[in-house]
Amino acid sequence: MQEYTKEELWQMLRLAQRMKKKITAPESQEPLAGKILAMIFQKPSTRTRVSFEVGMRQLGGYAIYLNWNELQLGRGETIADTAKVLSRYVNGIMARVYSHNDIEELAKYADVPVVNGLSDLHHPCQGISDLFTIWEKKKGLEGLKLAWIGDGNNVCNSLLIGCTKLGVNISVACPQGYEPDITTMKWAKKNAEKTGTIVEIIRDPKKAAKNADIIYTDTFVSMGMEVEKTKRLKAFIPRYQVTSNLFRYALPEAIFMHCLPCHRGEEVTAEVVDGPRSIVFDQAENRLHIQKTILALIL
C-alpha cells in the first residue's frame, strides 16, 4: 500500500462504494469479460479465496484455484519459471503465501499484474477493505483513532500504512518483541508527517483504547506460527485480550473489528465479537467489494 498515493487509495474506496451498489462501469456491467485470474495458495483461505473468485465471476471473468503443492512449484519449479508460464495463460495472478519474498519474486518475473492476497509481512487487500468499512460506518476517516491491540502482524502493518496515508490516527498496543515491521513503521511515520496523523507503538492496551473510535485485534497465533502457540498466548493473555472492560476506555460509539477467523476466549471474548459493537461480518462482506475494485482497476 505504501506505493499508492492518498488519491489512488481514495479512488479505490469510492469505486468500492459503487461496486457495492452494483454499479461497475457505464459501458459494461461485466468489465472483466474474457479475463482470467490465477489464484495461487500456499495457505488455507476462506474470505480471500471466495471474495476473489466470486468477484471475478460477478465482473464477467473467471478465476482458477491453484494449490501451491499441486503445482510444479511443490516439486521444485522456480517461482520465476512459474510466473513466466502463467503470464502466457492468464491476465492476472493473485497469491497467498507465507513469505513476502515469494510475492515480490512473482511480481518481478510475471508479465501480468500480481496481487498480494496475504503474505507474512503485509495484507493490503484486508487493510484497504478495513478502511472502506470504517469510512462506511463512520462517514469519514480523517481524525478518527484506531486502536490495534495485540500482535504487530501483517494486517497491522498494512493498516499502519493505510491509516497514516488517509488521516486515521493509529495506536498499536503490543508486548515487547511483537512490534510491527521496522520498515513499515518508518513508512508510517513518514506518512504521518505529511497527513498530520498520530502513530504510536505502546505497551498499555488501555492507553491505546482511550478515546478510540475503533478497537481492532487479530489472532495471536497466525498460520505458520503454531509451534509458538504456548509462548504467544502466555505473552498476550490476559493483558492484550479485547474485553468489554477494555471498551470502557474507548468512545461510547466505538466499534470492534477483526479480520477473521477469530478465536473466542483468546484475542477477544465472545461477548465482544458477538456483541452489538462488532462489525466483523460487514468487514468480511466488504472484502468482496474491494477485491472487485482491485481487479477492475488492474485488469
Residue, then its C-alpha position, 0 to 999 in steps of 0.5 A: m500500500q505504501e506505493y499508492t498515493k492518498e488519491e489512488l487509495w481514495q479512488m479505490l474506496r469510492l469505486a468500492q462504494r459503487m461496486k457495492k451498489k452494483i454499479t461497475a462501469p457505464e459501458s459494461q456491467e461485466p468489465l472483466a469479460g474474457k479475463i482470467l485470474a490465477m489464484i495461487f495458495q500456499k495457505p488455507s483461505t476462506r474470505t480471500r479465496v471466495s471474495f476473489e473468485v466470486g468477484m471475478r465471476q460477478l465482473g464477467g471473468y473467471a478465476i482458477y484455484l491453484n494449490w501451491n503443492e499441486l503445482q510444479l512449484g511443490r516439486g521444485e519449479t522456480i517461482a520465476d519459471t512459474a510466473k513466466v508460464l502463467s503470464r502466457y495463460v492468464n491476465g492476472i495472478m493473485a497469491r497467498v503465501y507465507s513469505h513476502n519474498d515469494i510475492e515480490e519474486l512473482a511480481k518481478y518475473a510475471d508479465v501480468p499484474v500480481v496481487n498480494g492476497l496475504s503474505d507474512l509481512h503485509h495484507p493490503c487487500q484486508g487493510i484497504s477493505d478495513l478502511f472502506t468499512i470504517w469510512e462506511k460506518k463512520k462517514g469519514l476517516e480523517g481524525l478518527k483513532l484506531a486502536w490495534i491491540g495485540d500482535g504487530n502482524n501483517v494486517c497491522n502493518s498494512l493498516l499502519i500504512g493505510c491509516t497514516k496515508l488517509g488521516v486515521n490516527i493509529s495506536v498499536a498496543c503490543p508486548q515487547g518483541y511483537e512490534p510491527d515491521i521496522t520498515t513499515m513503521k518508518w513508512a508510517k511515520k513518514n506518512a504521518e508527517k505529511t497527513g498530520t496523523i498520530v502513530e504510536i507503538i505502546r505497551d498499555p492496551k488501555k492507553a491505546a483504547k482511550n478515546a478510540d473510535i475503533i478497537y481492532t485485534d487479530t489472532f495471536v497465533s497466525m498460520g505458520m506460527e503454531v509451534e509458538k502457540t504456548k509462548r504467544l498466548k502466555a505473552f498476550i493473555p490476559r493483558y492484550q485480550v479485547t474485553s468489554n472492560l477494555f471498551r470502557y476506555a474507548l468512545p461510547e460509539a466505538i466499534f470492534m473489528h477483526c479480520l477473521p477467523c477469530h478465536r473466542g476466549e483468546e484475542v477477544t471474548a465472545e461477548v465482544v465479537d458477538g456483541p452489538r459493537s462488532i462489525v466483523f461480518d460487514q468487514a468480511e462482506n466488504r472484502l468482496h467489494i474491494q477485491k472487485t475494485i482491485l481487479a477492475l482497476i488492474l485488469 
